[in-house]
Amino acid sequence: MGHHVVDLERTTTAPPETVWRWLADAASWQEWTGLTDTHLEREGVPAPDGVGAIRHFGRAGGSSREEVVVFDPPHHLAYVLLRGLPIANYRADVHLEPDGSGTRIRWHSTFDTKYPGTGPPMRLFLRTFLGDTAKRLAARAERGT
């Protein structure tokens, strides 16, 4: 149907290690995002949130399951979508890069559409959702550990 890309960046005054602490801990997402149910269905390596971890994220109206495929603290977390959106081959790579005394958060997502005409609305949804998530991540990291 079509291949799509969503790229965004946010910056924070927090160091990469502090940002990583909140990004990598799936259970903590309930605390700082708009999600109401965040937990691990399966631990990864290293435990608990590493490669192979299956993360469940939910809120009123839906939920998703993701598998962690890259876990390189405190620089790179990548995951693929297993269930939850009407798209295929979704992968997100989140890179944390030192930026002065803070961190640049780069969220790069790719996906294929399953149905004609769904690419632009899904890009908009993901840009909005991931942009808000990155903004909240930056704000949570700035509050400290």
N, C-alpha and C positions, 0 to 999 in steps of 0.2 A: 504494500500500500504506500509506504513512504517512510523515510528515515528522518528523524528529527533530533535536534540538539537544543539543550537549554544550558546556558552558561551564566553564572552570576558570581559576584564578588562582594564581600563585606570586609570591613576591617574592625579590629577591636584593639584596645590598649592592653588587653591581657596577653601574657606570653603563650606560645603554642602548647606548652604542657598543661596549662589551665584550661584552654579551649578543648584540648583532647580529652581531658577528664570528663567533660560533659558530653561531648560528641560521641565518644566510644561507649559510654554507659547507657545502654538501651533503657534500663529501668528508670533512669533519672529523667528521661524525656517527658514523662508525665508531669514532672515538677516545673519545667521551664518552657514547654510548648503548649499549644492549645489541645493536645491529645489527652484523652481521659483514661486510656488503658494502654500501658506500655510494659512489655515484659519479654523475657526470653522463653522461647518454646524449647530451645536446645542450646546448650553451651557450645562454645567454640574453643579453638586453641590459639593463644593461651586463654584459659578460662577466666572470666565467663564469656566475654564479648568478642573473642577472636575469630579467626577464619573458621567457617562452618557454623557459626552461631545463627540460629533462626530467630529473628526479631519480629514481634507482633506489635503493631501500632494501631490504635483504634480511637474512634470518637463517634458521637451520634451520627448516624448515616453511613458508617462503613468502617472497614479496617483493611490492613494490608499485612502481608508476610514478606520478609526480606531475608536474604542470606548474605552474610558477610563473606566477601571473597578476597579482600586485602585488608590486613591489619598491621600497620607499620607505625607504631607510636613514636613520636607525637606528630607525624607528618601526613599520613595517607590512610584513609579509610574508604573502602569501596564495597558496594553491595549491589545485588541484583534483586529485582522484584519477582517473587514467586506467585503472589496473588494479591488482587485488590484494585487494580485499575484496568480499564479496557484497552490495554496496550500490550505489545510483545517486546521481548528482548531489552527490557529496561535495565540500565546499569547507571549507577551514580558513583563518581569518584570525588571525594572531598579531600582537598589538599590544604594543609595548614602551613603557611610560609612565614618565617620571621619578617616583620615589617617595622623597622626601627626598634622601638621597645615593645611593640605589640605584635599582632598577627594578621595576616591577610588570609581570609577564608575563601577558597575557590571551590565552588560546587559545579561540577560538570556532569550533565545527565544526557543520555542518549536513549532513544526508544524508536520502535517501529509501530505504525498504526495497524490496527486490525480491521478497521472499517473506513470506507471512504468518507472524507470530510471531517474526520475526528482529529487530525493532526494539529491544526491551529488552536482549537479549544483546549486540547490536552497540553500543548506548549504553554498556553496562557495559565491554565490551572497550575501546572508544575512550577512555572516561573513565580507565580504568586505564592504558592505554598512553600516552596523551597526558599524564596526570598524572605518570607516571614520567619521560617525556621532558622535561617542563618542569622537574621537580625536578633532573634531571641537567644540564639546560642552566644552571639557576641555579648549581648547584655548580661546573660547569666555568668559568663566567664569573667566579666568585669567586676561582678560582685564577689569573686574569689571562690575558693574551694569550700 
